Amino acid sequence: MAFAELSDVATRLGRALTADEAAEAPGLLDEASALVEGYCNQDFDPVPSTVRLVTSRIAARALTTPTTQDSAAVSSEQFTAGPFTVNRSFVGDGSATWIGATEKTMLRRFRISMRSVPSASDRQVAG
């Protein structure tokens, strides 16, 4: 179950989704929800408004991030004239979806980083 809806993504973008975006967005919402669930180590039912906001931000960013390796996604570039070397480093890990520092801050209060597990001895006490 996605933690946000198409209308939430449109709100983040500040405009209506195009037909192509509307077709791509459900998959991105599922990916963003899986990232948030993995980061927080929990599923949400009902979904808090902050989780909905973060999930829709991640999906909206993925919709607007260039998917081709064009100059908008290049973080550094090197050219050499002879014998013809070109090196490019691109932003991100190749994935269109990621949780940024701002989203991590927003999700901090929902994150379960430790759990208590009650323990008991299997041994029988002689008595």
VENRAFEN-V815859 format. One record per helix or strand of 2 or more residues. SS is the DSSP state (a for helix, b for strand). FROM is the first residue (numbers start at 1). TO is the last residue. If there is no record, write none. Layout:
SS,FROM,TO  SS,FROM,TO
//
This chain:
a,6,13  a,19,40  a,49,64  a,71,73  b,74,80  b,85,90  a,101,110
//
